[in-house]
Structure formats: structure tokens, C-alpha cells
Amino acid sequence: MPINGLPLGPSWSPRSLVARLAPSHRDGLALVLSSALTSAVGLLYWVLAARFFPPAVLGINQVAISTMMFLGGVAQLNLTYALLRFVPVAGWAARRLVVGGYLVGAGAAAVVGAGFALGARFWAPDLVSAFGPVRLLLFFVVATPLWSIFVIQDFVLTGIGRATVVPGENFVFSLLKIALLGVAAIVVVPGGLAISWAVATGVIVVGINGWLLLRALPRFGRRSVGQAVPITIGAIGRFLRADYAGAMFWQAALFGLPLLVLVRLGPDDAGVYGIVWTITQSLYLVSSGMSQSMVAHSAADPDGLEAARRAMVRRALAMVVPLVVVLSVGARLVLVLFGQHYVDRGAAAFALTSLSAIPNVITASTVGAARVRQRMGVQFGVPTTISVIVFALSWFLMPSLGITAVGLSWLIAQSVVAIGILVAGAPWLPPLLSGRVDALRSAALLRRVRPFAATRAGGTGWVLGERLGGGSDTVVVGYGPAPGSPDTESPTVPGVLLKASDSTKGRAQLRRQTDVLRSLHADERLGQWRALLPTVVSDGESSGSYVTLESRLAGAGGGDALQDPARRRLFRSSAVAMISELHRRTGEPVTVGAAELRAWVFDPMREVLGVLPRGVRADARTLGARLAARLEGQVVGAGWTHGDYTPDNVLTDAHGRVVAVVDWCQGQERGLAVLDVVSFLVTSERALTGSEIGTVVVDRLYDVRSTDHELLARAQRSLGGAVLDIRTLTSLGWLHHVAQNLQKSPSFAANPVWVRRNLVAVVRGALPLLDTDAPAPRPR
């Protein structure tokens, strides 16, 4: 009998539940579990340390440990995330890559540790007095490289899919620290607490890496050899260049602030802050663990990155928010375990740093996604901005607020940057803000992809022109000779159109357009009609974005001809005739069956249902069913269709004649041909009246226009199909148009005004009219 939905018996076990999890979720939860175990046992460690040692002694040792961790993090050049990014796709080279990373990280850490210890009498004289110069030097020369390897090895385990080992490793490490802490309390040695930490680190590093290098990595190499890609030192160097700079600032904020507190406020406050931050950091480790898993499992699947990032944010917030509420409200009750001194000095700082873990989920997920896409600006900018704000505010506020200033600085820094990220990535913004944000996004996207265009376009001295189109996450610009250069007048060097996108939807749309254009050019049935099509010059990936370069065709946008009364009639007739010629060359009569209904009605309606308010979805399903009933069994003309045939997607000569058809991301080889004509008529009216597409569609449903009816009837008969009624065609045209908008960009679905005017209004207006072909009075 099942309990809570889980069957009893041999088919159920904790191991079977873990096996059912997606690998990224399994590894992310393993790293979070590791953080939880480490934090729980670590809390016990620091409770005992606070009881065994006076606050000043604990503060000095805490600063030594945190400084050693900071130096180890800085010295390993952020090889953690480089190995996490490249080991999953290294195949047989994985072990060699890891060993090289260890040697570089440990060697640099030893040098940096020695340099800090030798100069400590200038910048940390309290450490020299507490340890003695020789013992301090030995501690940093030995402990810093050990810590560097200790940190790197967890990322390597995650990269090879063995993140489930990390909780056990860190749990043993925590127990070892406690055992050695007892030894340090009995055998009184200067710096004994810090030395016990270093000895525990060395034991774990030797044990884990013996197994990792001799067994786990060779097995991983054999298993993943089929997915291996070439990895060069240059690729790793480019990744590290920006990531290391940002990580250095981040390490300074995580582990360098105790030293700042020591210098600014003294050892007592440094000890209190060390305890506060040690507990708070366990909350940050939840986001860090989930981010590591996301990077490891998205390295070979960048198209699934955005979904993985959203899933990470949801899961991390579900874990972090309840913990933050408990810790921030109960800050004094938690700190009383360490003693009243820690309650009096650290409760406010503890509550504030705990709250900062909530916006940290947003910032950590953003940096993790940037590592997969190799977005150098984000990799550097986010952690650096947070760290600079924390250091600056802490330095100026500590004299008046004590260590509370550090907690307040963390909360302000994380919140400011998280709000900036949410605004910059918002799918829909108010008009006054959206223009500026779109400009910043487009400028950043162009900076990333311009090197690709420079190497593929073939022109020397070419420059980017003005932005011609695209949404907030897609950009279209001209790329060609600079104005005034000799090439500008040359008809053989017209330049190209650069189109780029870094979002999942935008990338998919551009890839589809590339495929459609290549298929159209390969279709011999089109003949001379192919002269109207742009040609794909080059396409590919660049810095996490998809880029395509298209030939730039002569002609002006059709919108200008439509707005000109002298050219409007010729333009409209030319546009309809041109697309009808494509239909004539490729179309044929087909009987509408299940496949056609799915492609022409149910799939686009599914896109619409996904964003409609719940109260309107039943009506939308009924509308879809009625459209399907009117289509099923009918003989209609099907062939190559543009899918988004609007005045903006054609180019004209000076007289208004169509000379090119562009933007084929919605093209279909077997589409309902007449819908291209419907789309052109509806969008032309929208452009002329300035109305929303929903308003135009509802007006046309209530006012069946004889001229349009005759035009659409001729378009259908020319392909040997039956004549569908104009209301069915108008509703289908609307359905395809709004579904395509939803596919192109999330901004439409996120805009409640657009949804209400263009989706809800049409569903409610069209439904009662599809029962009759007679004119109907508009409701008042």
C-alpha cells in the first residue's frame, strides 16, 4: 500500500529516489547537503572554540584562517570554475587538466602565502605577535596551497558527476577539525586553532586525491570520451581572464573582511564577525552549490541554460528563505550558544548578513550562467560591484556602527546588484525604462559578437551601423564599409546584416531562420523567386550568443511605402502578388487532417493558453475546437509560407514595388498559404490606424469586408483549395501572429496590457461570431 504516494516494497529506496532525480538537481542537492552538514558540524566547532578560547585569541585565529582561505582562493586563479567548465567535456584529458590545475593553483598559493607572511609585520602585526614570525610563515606556506587544492577538488568532483562524494568528504573534514580542536585546547601552542584546521585539510586532500587521480578521473575519461571536445590553453586563459578578476574581488569580500575588521575595530570584534560570517556563509553556500551543479551540467547544453537557471533560483529560494527567516528573527538565540559577548556585539550584524543571502540567490545564478556563456562582463562586473560596495560601506560605517556596518553593507550591496539584474533581465518594462535597458543590452551583445563578424564578413575597416530591428534580447544591425569610404559606392561590397541573440528563444528563432533560408535557396521550384531572398553568409556561436550574417538586399522598408498615399496601392498589390507567386510555385491542395490541425490550430493555441488568465482559458480552448472543426476535412492550398508576412518584412523600390522579402524565422515548408495574405492585410491596417492587433482583428470579425473576401477567395482558388470563410481566416491569422510573438520574446507574455488587449479581447470577441457568417452588430 503506498504511503504519501510512494509505493512500498523493493522498488522504493532512498537510492532509487536519488536515481530518479535529474543529474543537475541531484548534484546540486548533494552540494547543498554538503554545505548543511559542514555548517552544522562547523557551528559545533566554533561553539567549542568560543568556549575553549578567549574572544581575542579566537579572533586572531579566525583572521589567520580566513586570510589563508582568501589567499588560497586568489592564488588558484579561479581554476575552480575553469575546471568545472572544461573537465566535463575533456574526455581522456580530464586527469591531465586536473593535475595541471593543482600544480598551478598550489604553486601560486605557496608563493602568495609566503609573501603575505613575510610582510605581515607591516599589514597584520597582531598575527605576527600571536603566532611568531617563523610559525606564521610555515602556516601560510603549507596551509594556503593545501586549501587551494581542497577547494578545487570539490569542483572537480562536481564536474565529473561525483558531487555526491562531497557531503561525506566535508563531513569527515568537519569531524577531524573538532578532534584536532580538542588537541589544540589541551596542548597550548600559539596559533593552535589555525594549525588544527590546516592539519585536517591536509588529511582530506591526500585521501580524496589519491582516489580521484588513480580511479575516478580515469573512469570518467573512458565514459565521456565520446563527448570530448578540444580544449586549448587559450580557451582556458580567455575564460580565466575575466572570471579570475571578478573572483578575486569576491574572495576578498568573503574571506578578507575579517582582516579589515581586525585593522579597523580590533581582535574582539574580528572574532565576533568571524563567527557571524561563518554561520551566514552557510546560507551563501546553498546558492554556490546549486550554481556549481548548473555550470557543470549546462556546459555541454547552453540552450537549456536559461531553464536550468530559473530552476536553480526556485530551488535555492525555497531552501534559503525559510532559513533566513529563522536565523534573522532568532539571531540572539543562535549567538547565545557562543556566549553573551557574541550576542551583544553581533546580533544585528547576523540578522542583516542573513537577509543578504536572499538577493545572493539572484546574483549567484547570474554569475553561474555567465560562466557557461563565457560572458566576461558579467563574470567580472557582478562580484566586483558587490565587493566594492561592501568594502567601501564597511570602511566608512564601522567607526559608528561597529560590525553591524558590515552586515548592513552586505545587504545593501547584494540588494542593489540583484535589483539591477532583475531590471536588466526583465521581459517587460515600462516604456520610459525599456528603451534605455534595451540599448544597454544591445550594446553589450554587439561588443561580444563583433569579433565574430570581423572574422567572418570579409571586409576590412567595416563598422557597425545603426540598429535596424530585433527585440530586447536580439539585435539586427548593418555591418559594412564606413560612410565616405571608397567601398561605400561599390555595388560589389554592400555589407551584411548582423543578427545576434543570447536568449534561448532568440537563438532558436535565428537558427530556424538560417535553416529556412538555406532550404528555400535549395528548393529548385522557386526558380528566379529566390532573388528576393537574403543569403546566409555565415553563422555560428560567439561568446554564448548565436550570430548570423546575411546578405544585405537593396530596397527600403515596406512601412514607408504603406504610409505614402501615392505608393500605397501599388505596394499592397505588389506585396500580395509577390507572396502569392511563392505559393503558386510551391503550393498544392491538401486535405486537412490531424497533422495539419496540430500545426495550424492546436500548437499555436497552446502558446496562447500558456499566458491567458485562467478565467479565459476555457473560452480559448472552445475557440480552438471551433476553428479545428471548420478546417477538418477541407481541401486547402499548402506550401512554403513566410509565416510573418507584414509590411515591415518586405523591401520596396522607389515606386513601392516589392524587391525583397526578409525575416524568415517563421517560415514553413507546409504552411496554410492564404494566412500570409491575411497577415499582410491585418498588419497593414494596424500600421495605418495605429491600433493594437487585437483591436484590428475584432473590428474585422464584426465587419466582414467584401474586397478582402474576394481577394482571399482568389488566393485560395488559385491553389485548388476550398474557400474558407473570412472570420475563420481572420481568427487563424490572429492566432498565428500572436503565437509567433510569444515564441519570439518573453516580453509579450510578461506585459499584462498586451495580453488583455490582444489575446483576451479577441478570444471573447471571436467566439460568438464563429457560429455564423452573417454580419453582426458590435456589442456596446
Buried (B, 14 or more C-beta within 10 A) or exposed (E): EEEEEEEEEEEEEEEEEEEEEEEBBBBBBBBBBBBBBBBEBBBBBBBBBBEBBEBBBBBBBBBBBBBBBBBBBBBBBBBBBBBBBBBBBBBBBBBEBBEBBBEBBBBBBBBBBBBBBBEBEEEBEBBBBBBBBEBBBBBBBBBBBBBBBBBBBBBBBBBBBBBBBBBBBBBBBBBBBBEBBEEBBEEEEBBBBBBBBBBBBBBBBEEBBEEBBEEBBBEBBEEBEEEBEEBEEEBBEBBBEBBBBBBBBBBBBBBBBBBBBBBBBEBBBBBBBBBBBBBBBBBBBBBBBBBBBBBBBBBEEBEBBBEBBEBBBEBBBEBBBEBBEEBBEBBBEBBEBBBEBBBEBBBBBBBBBBBBBBBBBBBBBBBBBBBBBBBBBBBBBBBBBBBBBBBEBBBEBBEEBBBBBBBBBBBBBBBBBBEBBEEBBBBBBEEEEBEEBBEEBBEBBBEBBBEBBBEBBEBEEBBBBEBBBBBBBBBBBBBBBEEEBEBEEEEEBBBBBBBBBBBBBBBBBBBBBBBBBEEBBEBEBBEEBBEBBBBBBBBBBBBBBBBBBBBBBEBBBBBEBBEEEEBBEBBBBBBBEBBBBBBBBBBEEBEBEEEBBEBBBBEBBEBBBEBBEEEBBEBBBEBBEBBBEBBBEBBBBBBBBBBBBBBBBBBBBEEBBBBBBBBBBBBBEBBBBBBBBBBBBBBBBBBEEEBBBBBBBBBBBBEBBEEBBEBBBBBBEBBEBBBBBBBBBBBBBBBBBBBBBBBBBBBBBBBEEBBBBBBBBBBBBBBEBBEEEEEBEEEE
